Amino acid sequence: MRKNMLIPENEPHVPLDKIMWRTKPLRVLGKMPKNHDIIGWDTETYKGYARLIANSTGQYLIIEKQKISEDTFTQILRFLTRKTWRGTHGFFWNIDYDFFAILKYAGEDFAKKLYENGEAEWEDYKISYIPKKAFSIQRGHKTHDFYDLYQFYNTALEVAGKKYLGEGKLTELIDRTKLNDDFGLWKEREREIIEYCIKDCELTARLGVLLKDTLKHNIGFIPSKYISKAYISKEYFRRHTIIPTAPNFPKIVNQLALLSYFGGRFEITQRGYIGRCVLLDINSSYPYAMTFLKAYPKDAWVRSDQIKYENTHGFYKIKVVTKDNAFITPFPFRFRGRVIFPKGEFITYATKEEILAYEDDADIEIINGVEAKGEGEYFLKSIVEHLYEWKKK
């Protein structure tokens, strides 16, 4: 026992005693969400501030003075939350650029508070923000939602417009690269700048409608929100199956599963001239892994210090001794808030799949863990395979 105390042990990335586990299961969604109208939005900046804010209905707001101003920020919030476009879904293309240009009027302290907490209050408005995904403005019982459309196309607006709409931006009308620094251009060509910006809004709106129609026509589904691909996927799956959540598992399973999660792995193993390199990618690796997820009965989980069952899931606390000649060490270790992959002897956490994959690359001793017995159904398999077939078309 004293010997084990000398072995470095992985630090939990969150205090387990402070985690608020979900107490109610996710219900299957029934009624299809309302078919919201879509509005495209865009800004043009001067000195990093949004001098022009416009949308695809042709409405716009010009801000004359680019400086921190409570009155100006309130004016912008009023414009964005007009009754005219209440109940619509607003789309920006690369939302962080536009949102930060708007937020700059509120000042650094408010922006920092919003970024750190994910929400902040301004007068009688409540603003919520998810980086690179969405922001919303709530006033009373009314909320206006704005989403990033770029994340669904992953290319420039000009490229997406020409590819999917056969129409691009008004690049010949104005040199956008000069707008942020050339005030004279704003004075001389304000009408053209507004026209240029509204055209971007119209392209964004049409691409937003295309996204909505594609989902509706191909999989019979309209999202209630467009926060992210993952959010839409979750909502879609909730209409077709019951997704297990924390209440479906014993507490020890939730804890060990969380401790066994370290995120993705990115590292440099060699620097300098390497010679010929080959980049390998796995087609739809995450959806493929999802087809093997099982919905286990609560009593299917057993505590274990070994691996007994095939084709099931397990999470373990392990002692690892890596091989001295290992070029890439397989097991992660969290130390001072960072994830490293050390050599030597240490205690960490791992999934059953990781232990089986690396049992020849290190000496592994299971200290304790949990493992599911064989029963359980693949609750996502048929749905994911259906979506994958649609994706290949």
Contacts in CASP RR format, 6 or more apart in sequence:
PFRMAT RR
TARGET T0000
AUTHOR 0000-0000-0000
METHOD contacts of the structure
MODEL  1
MRKNMLIPENEPHVPLDKIMWRTKPLRVLGKMPKNHDIIGWDTETYKGYA
RLIANSTGQYLIIEKQKISEDTFTQILRFLTRKTWRGTHGFFWNIDYDFF
AILKYAGEDFAKKLYENGEAEWEDYKISYIPKKAFSIQRGHKTHDFYDLY
QFYNTALEVAGKKYLGEGKLTELIDRTKLNDDFGLWKEREREIIEYCIKD
CELTARLGVLLKDTLKHNIGFIPSKYISKAYISKEYFRRHTIIPTAPNFP
KIVNQLALLSYFGGRFEITQRGYIGRCVLLDINSSYPYAMTFLKAYPKDA
WVRSDQIKYENTHGFYKIKVVTKDNAFITPFPFRFRGRVIFPKGEFITYA
TKEEILAYEDDADIEIINGVEAKGEGEYFLKSIVEHLYEWKKK
4 319 0 8 1.000
4 347 0 8 1.000
7 319 0 8 1.000
7 345 0 8 1.000
7 346 0 8 1.000
7 347 0 8 1.000
8 333 0 8 1.000
8 335 0 8 1.000
8 342 0 8 1.000
8 345 0 8 1.000
8 346 0 8 1.000
8 347 0 8 1.000
9 346 0 8 1.000
9 347 0 8 1.000
9 348 0 8 1.000
10 259 0 8 1.000
10 333 0 8 1.000
10 334 0 8 1.000
10 335 0 8 1.000
10 346 0 8 1.000
10 347 0 8 1.000
10 348 0 8 1.000
10 349 0 8 1.000
11 334 0 8 1.000
11 335 0 8 1.000
11 336 0 8 1.000
11 337 0 8 1.000
12 259 0 8 1.000
12 334 0 8 1.000
13 334 0 8 1.000
13 337 0 8 1.000
14 258 0 8 1.000
16 255 0 8 1.000
16 258 0 8 1.000
16 259 0 8 1.000
19 258 0 8 1.000
21 246 0 8 1.000
21 247 0 8 1.000
21 251 0 8 1.000
21 254 0 8 1.000
22 245 0 8 1.000
22 246 0 8 1.000
22 247 0 8 1.000
23 246 0 8 1.000
23 247 0 8 1.000
24 247 0 8 1.000
25 242 0 8 1.000
25 244 0 8 1.000
25 245 0 8 1.000
25 247 0 8 1.000
25 248 0 8 1.000
26 238 0 8 1.000
26 242 0 8 1.000
26 243 0 8 1.000
26 245 0 8 1.000
27 238 0 8 1.000
28 238 0 8 1.000
28 239 0 8 1.000
28 240 0 8 1.000
28 241 0 8 1.000
28 242 0 8 1.000
29 235 0 8 1.000
29 238 0 8 1.000
29 239 0 8 1.000
30 239 0 8 1.000
32 221 0 8 1.000
32 222 0 8 1.000
33 222 0 8 1.000
33 223 0 8 1.000
33 224 0 8 1.000
34 224 0 8 1.000
35 222 0 8 1.000
36 87 0 8 1.000
36 88 0 8 1.000
36 89 0 8 1.000
37 85 0 8 1.000
37 87 0 8 1.000
37 88 0 8 1.000
37 89 0 8 1.000
38 88 0 8 1.000
38 89 0 8 1.000
38 90 0 8 1.000
38 91 0 8 1.000
38 205 0 8 1.000
38 208 0 8 1.000
38 209 0 8 1.000
38 212 0 8 1.000
39 55 0 8 1.000
39 56 0 8 1.000
39 57 0 8 1.000
39 85 0 8 1.000
39 88 0 8 1.000
39 89 0 8 1.000
39 90 0 8 1.000
39 91 0 8 1.000
39 201 0 8 1.000
39 205 0 8 1.000
40 55 0 8 1.000
40 56 0 8 1.000
40 90 0 8 1.000
40 91 0 8 1.000
40 92 0 8 1.000
40 201 0 8 1.000
40 202 0 8 1.000
40 204 0 8 1.000
40 205 0 8 1.000
40 208 0 8 1.000
41 53 0 8 1.000
41 54 0 8 1.000
41 55 0 8 1.000
41 56 0 8 1.000
41 90 0 8 1.000
41 91 0 8 1.000
41 92 0 8 1.000
41 98 0 8 1.000
41 146 0 8 1.000
41 201 0 8 1.000
41 204 0 8 1.000
42 53 0 8 1.000
42 54 0 8 1.000
42 55 0 8 1.000
42 92 0 8 1.000
42 93 0 8 1.000
42 98 0 8 1.000
42 197 0 8 1.000
42 198 0 8 1.000
42 200 0 8 1.000
42 201 0 8 1.000
42 204 0 8 1.000
43 50 0 8 1.000
43 51 0 8 1.000
43 52 0 8 1.000
43 53 0 8 1.000
43 54 0 8 1.000
43 97 0 8 1.000
43 98 0 8 1.000
43 101 0 8 1.000
43 102 0 8 1.000
43 197 0 8 1.000
44 50 0 8 1.000
44 51 0 8 1.000
44 52 0 8 1.000
44 176 0 8 1.000
44 179 0 8 1.000
44 193 0 8 1.000
44 196 0 8 1.000
44 197 0 8 1.000
45 51 0 8 1.000
45 101 0 8 1.000
45 179 0 8 1.000
45 180 0 8 1.000
46 66 0 8 1.000
46 179 0 8 1.000
46 180 0 8 1.000
46 181 0 8 1.000
46 183 0 8 1.000
46 186 0 8 1.000
47 66 0 8 1.000
47 180 0 8 1.000
47 181 0 8 1.000
48 66 0 8 1.000
48 101 0 8 1.000
48 104 0 8 1.000
48 180 0 8 1.000
49 63 0 8 1.000
49 66 0 8 1.000
49 67 0 8 1.000
49 101 0 8 1.000
49 104 0 8 1.000
49 105 0 8 1.000
50 63 0 8 1.000
50 76 0 8 1.000
50 98 0 8 1.000
50 101 0 8 1.000
50 102 0 8 1.000
50 104 0 8 1.000
50 105 0 8 1.000
51 62 0 8 1.000
51 63 0 8 1.000
51 66 0 8 1.000
51 186 0 8 1.000
52 60 0 8 1.000
52 61 0 8 1.000
52 62 0 8 1.000
52 63 0 8 1.000
52 193 0 8 1.000
52 194 0 8 1.000
52 197 0 8 1.000
53 60 0 8 1.000
53 61 0 8 1.000
53 63 0 8 1.000
53 76 0 8 1.000
53 79 0 8 1.000
53 80 0 8 1.000
53 102 0 8 1.000
54 60 0 8 1.000
54 61 0 8 1.000
54 194 0 8 1.000
54 197 0 8 1.000
54 198 0 8 1.000
54 201 0 8 1.000
55 85 0 8 1.000
55 198 0 8 1.000
55 201 0 8 1.000
55 205 0 8 1.000
56 198 0 8 1.000
56 201 0 8 1.000
56 202 0 8 1.000
56 204 0 8 1.000
56 205 0 8 1.000
57 84 0 8 1.000
57 85 0 8 1.000
58 198 0 8 1.000
58 201 0 8 1.000
59 82 0 8 1.000
59 84 0 8 1.000
60 194 0 8 1.000
60 197 0 8 1.000
60 198 0 8 1.000
61 75 0 8 1.000
61 76 0 8 1.000
61 79 0 8 1.000
62 190 0 8 1.000
62 194 0 8 1.000
63 72 0 8 1.000
63 75 0 8 1.000
63 76 0 8 1.000
63 105 0 8 1.000
65 72 0 8 1.000
67 105 0 8 1.000
68 104 0 8 1.000
68 105 0 8 1.000
68 106 0 8 1.000
68 107 0 8 1.000
69 105 0 8 1.000
70 106 0 8 1.000
72 105 0 8 1.000
73 102 0 8 1.000
73 105 0 8 1.000
73 106 0 8 1.000
73 122 0 8 1.000
74 122 0 8 1.000
74 123 0 8 1.000
76 102 0 8 1.000
76 105 0 8 1.000
77 122 0 8 1.000
77 125 0 8 1.000
77 127 0 8 1.000
77 137 0 8 1.000
80 137 0 8 1.000
80 144 0 8 1.000
80 146 0 8 1.000
81 125 0 8 1.000
81 137 0 8 1.000
81 139 0 8 1.000
81 142 0 8 1.000
81 144 0 8 1.000
85 144 0 8 1.000
86 142 0 8 1.000
86 144 0 8 1.000
87 144 0 8 1.000
88 144 0 8 1.000
89 145 0 8 1.000
89 147 0 8 1.000
89 225 0 8 1.000
89 226 0 8 1.000
90 144 0 8 1.000
90 145 0 8 1.000
90 146 0 8 1.000
90 147 0 8 1.000
91 146 0 8 1.000
91 147 0 8 1.000
91 148 0 8 1.000
91 149 0 8 1.000
91 204 0 8 1.000
91 205 0 8 1.000
91 207 0 8 1.000
91 208 0 8 1.000
91 226 0 8 1.000
92 98 0 8 1.000
92 99 0 8 1.000
92 146 0 8 1.000
92 147 0 8 1.000
92 148 0 8 1.000
92 149 0 8 1.000
92 204 0 8 1.000
93 148 0 8 1.000
93 149 0 8 1.000
93 150 0 8 1.000
93 157 0 8 1.000
93 200 0 8 1.000
93 204 0 8 1.000
94 148 0 8 1.000
94 150 0 8 1.000
95 132 0 8 1.000
95 133 0 8 1.000
95 134 0 8 1.000
95 135 0 8 1.000
95 146 0 8 1.000
95 147 0 8 1.000
95 148 0 8 1.000
95 150 0 8 1.000
96 131 0 8 1.000
96 132 0 8 1.000
96 148 0 8 1.000
99 129 0 8 1.000
99 135 0 8 1.000
99 146 0 8 1.000
100 111 0 8 1.000
103 110 0 8 1.000
103 111 0 8 1.000
103 114 0 8 1.000
104 111 0 8 1.000
106 122 0 8 1.000
110 120 0 8 1.000
110 122 0 8 1.000
113 120 0 8 1.000
114 120 0 8 1.000
114 127 0 8 1.000
114 129 0 8 1.000
115 129 0 8 1.000
115 131 0 8 1.000
118 128 0 8 1.000
118 129 0 8 1.000
118 130 0 8 1.000
119 126 0 8 1.000
119 127 0 8 1.000
119 128 0 8 1.000
119 129 0 8 1.000
120 126 0 8 1.000
120 127 0 8 1.000
121 127 0 8 1.000
124 139 0 8 1.000
124 140 0 8 1.000
125 137 0 8 1.000
125 138 0 8 1.000
125 139 0 8 1.000
126 137 0 8 1.000
126 138 0 8 1.000
126 139 0 8 1.000
127 135 0 8 1.000
127 136 0 8 1.000
127 137 0 8 1.000
127 138 0 8 1.000
128 135 0 8 1.000
128 136 0 8 1.000
128 138 0 8 1.000
129 135 0 8 1.000
130 227 0 8 1.000
130 228 0 8 1.000
132 148 0 8 1.000
132 151 0 8 1.000
133 147 0 8 1.000
133 148 0 8 1.000
133 151 0 8 1.000
133 227 0 8 1.000
133 228 0 8 1.000
134 145 0 8 1.000
134 146 0 8 1.000
134 147 0 8 1.000
134 148 0 8 1.000
134 225 0 8 1.000
134 226 0 8 1.000
134 227 0 8 1.000
135 146 0 8 1.000
136 143 0 8 1.000
136 144 0 8 1.000
136 145 0 8 1.000
136 146 0 8 1.000
137 143 0 8 1.000
137 144 0 8 1.000
137 146 0 8 1.000
138 144 0 8 1.000
145 225 0 8 1.000
147 225 0 8 1.000
147 226 0 8 1.000
147 227 0 8 1.000
149 204 0 8 1.000
149 207 0 8 1.000
149 208 0 8 1.000
149 211 0 8 1.000
149 226 0 8 1.000
150 157 0 8 1.000
151 228 0 8 1.000
151 229 0 8 1.000
152 211 0 8 1.000
152 226 0 8 1.000
152 229 0 8 1.000
153 160 0 8 1.000
153 164 0 8 1.000
153 207 0 8 1.000
155 163 0 8 1.000
157 168 0 8 1.000
157 169 0 8 1.000
157 200 0 8 1.000
157 203 0 8 1.000
157 204 0 8 1.000
157 207 0 8 1.000
158 168 0 8 1.000
158 169 0 8 1.000
158 171 0 8 1.000
160 203 0 8 1.000
160 207 0 8 1.000
161 167 0 8 1.000
161 168 0 8 1.000
161 203 0 8 1.000
161 206 0 8 1.000
161 207 0 8 1.000
162 168 0 8 1.000
164 207 0 8 1.000
164 210 0 8 1.000
165 203 0 8 1.000
165 206 0 8 1.000
165 207 0 8 1.000
165 210 0 8 1.000
167 203 0 8 1.000
168 203 0 8 1.000
169 196 0 8 1.000
169 199 0 8 1.000
169 200 0 8 1.000
169 203 0 8 1.000
170 195 0 8 1.000
170 196 0 8 1.000
170 199 0 8 1.000
173 192 0 8 1.000
173 195 0 8 1.000
173 196 0 8 1.000
174 185 0 8 1.000
174 189 0 8 1.000
174 192 0 8 1.000
174 193 0 8 1.000
174 196 0 8 1.000
175 185 0 8 1.000
176 196 0 8 1.000
178 185 0 8 1.000
179 185 0 8 1.000
179 186 0 8 1.000
179 193 0 8 1.000
185 193 0 8 1.000
186 193 0 8 1.000
211 226 0 8 1.000
212 222 0 8 1.000
212 223 0 8 1.000
215 221 0 8 1.000
215 222 0 8 1.000
215 223 0 8 1.000
215 232 0 8 1.000
216 222 0 8 1.000
218 390 0 8 1.000
219 236 0 8 1.000
219 387 0 8 1.000
219 390 0 8 1.000
221 236 0 8 1.000
221 239 0 8 1.000
223 231 0 8 1.000
223 232 0 8 1.000
223 235 0 8 1.000
223 236 0 8 1.000
224 235 0 8 1.000
225 231 0 8 1.000
225 235 0 8 1.000
226 232 0 8 1.000
234 243 0 8 1.000
236 383 0 8 1.000
237 243 0 8 1.000
237 380 0 8 1.000
237 383 0 8 1.000
240 383 0 8 1.000
241 379 0 8 1.000
241 380 0 8 1.000
241 383 0 8 1.000
242 295 0 8 1.000
242 379 0 8 1.000
243 379 0 8 1.000
244 295 0 8 1.000
244 296 0 8 1.000
244 379 0 8 1.000
246 254 0 8 1.000
248 295 0 8 1.000
248 296 0 8 1.000
248 298 0 8 1.000
249 257 0 8 1.000
249 296 0 8 1.000
249 298 0 8 1.000
249 301 0 8 1.000
250 298 0 8 1.000
250 301 0 8 1.000
250 370 0 8 1.000
252 301 0 8 1.000
252 303 0 8 1.000
252 369 0 8 1.000
252 370 0 8 1.000
253 301 0 8 1.000
253 315 0 8 1.000
253 370 0 8 1.000
256 314 0 8 1.000
256 315 0 8 1.000
256 316 0 8 1.000
256 317 0 8 1.000
256 349 0 8 1.000
256 369 0 8 1.000
256 370 0 8 1.000
257 315 0 8 1.000
259 315 0 8 1.000
259 317 0 8 1.000
259 349 0 8 1.000
260 315 0 8 1.000
260 316 0 8 1.000
260 349 0 8 1.000
260 350 0 8 1.000
260 351 0 8 1.000
260 354 0 8 1.000
262 332 0 8 1.000
262 334 0 8 1.000
262 339 0 8 1.000
263 339 0 8 1.000
265 332 0 8 1.000
265 341 0 8 1.000
267 341 0 8 1.000
269 327 0 8 1.000
269 328 0 8 1.000
282 288 0 8 1.000
284 388 0 8 1.000
284 391 0 8 1.000
287 384 0 8 1.000
287 387 0 8 1.000
287 388 0 8 1.000
290 380 0 8 1.000
290 384 0 8 1.000
291 378 0 8 1.000
291 380 0 8 1.000
291 381 0 8 1.000
291 384 0 8 1.000
291 385 0 8 1.000
292 378 0 8 1.000
292 381 0 8 1.000
293 378 0 8 1.000
293 379 0 8 1.000
293 380 0 8 1.000
294 312 0 8 1.000
294 313 0 8 1.000
294 372 0 8 1.000
294 376 0 8 1.000
294 377 0 8 1.000
294 378 0 8 1.000
294 379 0 8 1.000
295 376 0 8 1.000
295 377 0 8 1.000
295 379 0 8 1.000
296 312 0 8 1.000
296 313 0 8 1.000
296 372 0 8 1.000
296 373 0 8 1.000
296 375 0 8 1.000
296 376 0 8 1.000
297 375 0 8 1.000
297 376 0 8 1.000
300 372 0 8 1.000
300 373 0 8 1.000
300 374 0 8 1.000
300 375 0 8 1.000
300 376 0 8 1.000
301 370 0 8 1.000
301 371 0 8 1.000
301 372 0 8 1.000
301 373 0 8 1.000
302 370 0 8 1.000
302 371 0 8 1.000
302 372 0 8 1.000
302 373 0 8 1.000
303 368 0 8 1.000
303 369 0 8 1.000
303 370 0 8 1.000
304 366 0 8 1.000
304 368 0 8 1.000
304 369 0 8 1.000
304 370 0 8 1.000
304 371 0 8 1.000
305 366 0 8 1.000
305 367 0 8 1.000
305 368 0 8 1.000
305 369 0 8 1.000
306 366 0 8 1.000
307 314 0 8 1.000
307 352 0 8 1.000
307 355 0 8 1.000
307 356 0 8 1.000
307 366 0 8 1.000
307 371 0 8 1.000
308 371 0 8 1.000
309 371 0 8 1.000
309 372 0 8 1.000
309 373 0 8 1.000
309 374 0 8 1.000
311 374 0 8 1.000
312 352 0 8 1.000
312 371 0 8 1.000
312 372 0 8 1.000
312 373 0 8 1.000
312 374 0 8 1.000
313 351 0 8 1.000
313 352 0 8 1.000
313 371 0 8 1.000
313 372 0 8 1.000
314 351 0 8 1.000
314 352 0 8 1.000
314 369 0 8 1.000
314 370 0 8 1.000
314 371 0 8 1.000
314 372 0 8 1.000
315 349 0 8 1.000
315 350 0 8 1.000
315 351 0 8 1.000
315 352 0 8 1.000
315 369 0 8 1.000
315 370 0 8 1.000
316 349 0 8 1.000
316 350 0 8 1.000
316 351 0 8 1.000
316 352 0 8 1.000
316 355 0 8 1.000
316 366 0 8 1.000
316 367 0 8 1.000
316 368 0 8 1.000
316 369 0 8 1.000
316 370 0 8 1.000
317 347 0 8 1.000
317 348 0 8 1.000
317 349 0 8 1.000
317 366 0 8 1.000
317 367 0 8 1.000
317 368 0 8 1.000
317 369 0 8 1.000
318 331 0 8 1.000
318 347 0 8 1.000
318 348 0 8 1.000
318 349 0 8 1.000
318 350 0 8 1.000
318 355 0 8 1.000
318 364 0 8 1.000
318 365 0 8 1.000
318 366 0 8 1.000
318 367 0 8 1.000
319 345 0 8 1.000
319 346 0 8 1.000
319 347 0 8 1.000
319 364 0 8 1.000
319 365 0 8 1.000
319 367 0 8 1.000
320 331 0 8 1.000
320 344 0 8 1.000
320 345 0 8 1.000
320 346 0 8 1.000
320 347 0 8 1.000
320 348 0 8 1.000
320 362 0 8 1.000
320 363 0 8 1.000
320 364 0 8 1.000
320 365 0 8 1.000
321 344 0 8 1.000
321 345 0 8 1.000
321 362 0 8 1.000
321 363 0 8 1.000
322 329 0 8 1.000
322 330 0 8 1.000
322 331 0 8 1.000
322 342 0 8 1.000
322 343 0 8 1.000
322 344 0 8 1.000
322 345 0 8 1.000
322 361 0 8 1.000
322 362 0 8 1.000
323 361 0 8 1.000
323 362 0 8 1.000
324 343 0 8 1.000
326 343 0 8 1.000
326 361 0 8 1.000
326 362 0 8 1.000
328 341 0 8 1.000
329 341 0 8 1.000
329 342 0 8 1.000
329 343 0 8 1.000
329 362 0 8 1.000
330 341 0 8 1.000
330 354 0 8 1.000
330 357 0 8 1.000
330 358 0 8 1.000
330 361 0 8 1.000
330 362 0 8 1.000
331 341 0 8 1.000
331 346 0 8 1.000
331 348 0 8 1.000
331 350 0 8 1.000
331 354 0 8 1.000
331 358 0 8 1.000
331 362 0 8 1.000
332 339 0 8 1.000
332 340 0 8 1.000
332 341 0 8 1.000
332 348 0 8 1.000
333 339 0 8 1.000
333 340 0 8 1.000
333 341 0 8 1.000
333 342 0 8 1.000
333 346 0 8 1.000
333 348 0 8 1.000
334 340 0 8 1.000
334 348 0 8 1.000
347 367 0 8 1.000
352 371 0 8 1.000
355 364 0 8 1.000
355 366 0 8 1.000
358 364 0 8 1.000
END
